[in-house]
Amino acid sequence: MEAKAKEFFVQLLETPSPSGYERPVQDLVRAYVADFADEVRTDLHGNVIAAKNPEAKLRVMYAGHCDQIGLLITHIDDNGYLYTQPIGGWDPQQLIGQRMTVWTDNGPLAAVIARKPIHLILPEERNKAVKADDLWLDIGVKDKAEAQKLVRIGDPITFELSYQEMLGDLANSPGMDDKTGLWVCIEALRRASQQSLNVALYAVSTVQEEIGLRGAQTSAYGIDPHVGIAVDVTHATDCPTIDKKQEGDVKLGSGPVIYRGPNMNPVVVERLIEASDAKEIPYQLGAIGKGTGTDANAIQVTRAGVAAGLVSVPNRYMHSAVEMISLADLDRCADLLAAFAVKLAADTDFTP
């Protein structure tokens, strides 16, 4: 991974972007792609769309969602404690004892989220899963009046954002879902732009995937692509408790996952595999027997239909504070998507 590209990746991870509050990351994306994209625009929904060779006949869209799960302040009690609703899908157990950040109009504010100590939990409570309603955020104020000077109802909250490299070329951070996919789309556009490109290639930083694939739906409608590939994370199954029989045998460091199933156009799938083989890029196959919970689902049914694909980055511990990925998988994924685009001709037929 080149130094500048890696710096961009770390900046993405350390910049907040809960669904509906993506602008700080989108500003970062716009600044980065300005060096190599022929066209950059932001639509009314907030999607950032970077294009190379936009006048070409065949339009190809790569979509990586920039939004991450978060919380939203809904209530401040008389003692200044904050109560929240989730933005996206949360397991409340992941929140207990975490350092959090409230993103206010005046900048980040440190918070912690907890429950009563083990010493005070009644025996009948100890074997019950904690509910989100039982948790509160403590920002260290004395009362409601002091809290209201610092935060407002509707302010978003994330885990404390950080990036940490580990052994085995691995890294962990909140928001790997899906800033990894976003980075891959942008980096694939950059790498493809350095080669001979016969198609219009769009890399889209989509918004609000975590609350219903909303940005993919609106951006795909605007671009009207012939081909659309979503790049997201998928569950790595190389750790305890995950059922490989249902989720597949997916390992960190073994390459991107190319998915097969009814949400994926078979011609797109085979061309992704051919591009991997031609460039000797390791890949893994995955299968999903229904519409996926990714931007590929929205892209496929846009307008009169789009030839859709899904390429995923293996991710351990999804929707947690320590989402873990392989940096090598990221590089390979970007190489794969660049190679896929470069091999396309203007008259390529994706009819199944």
Secondary structure, DSSP 8 states (H G I E B T S, - for coil): --HHHHHHHHHHHTS--BTT--HHHHHHHHHHHTTT-SEEEE-TT--EEEEESTTSSSEEEEEEE--B-EEEEEEE-TTS-EEEEEES---GGGGTTEEEEEEETTEEEEEEEE---GGGS-GGGTTS---GGG-EEE-S-SSHHHHHTT--TT-EEEE----EE-GGGEEE-TTHHHHHHHHHHHHHHHHHHTS---SEEEEEEE--GGGTSHHHHHHHHHH--SEEEEEEEEE--SSTT--HHHH----TTS--EEEESTTS-HHHHHHHHHHHHHTT---EEEE-SS--SSHHHHHHTSTT--EEEEEEEEEBSTTSTT-EEEHHHHHHHHHHHHHHHHT--TT-----
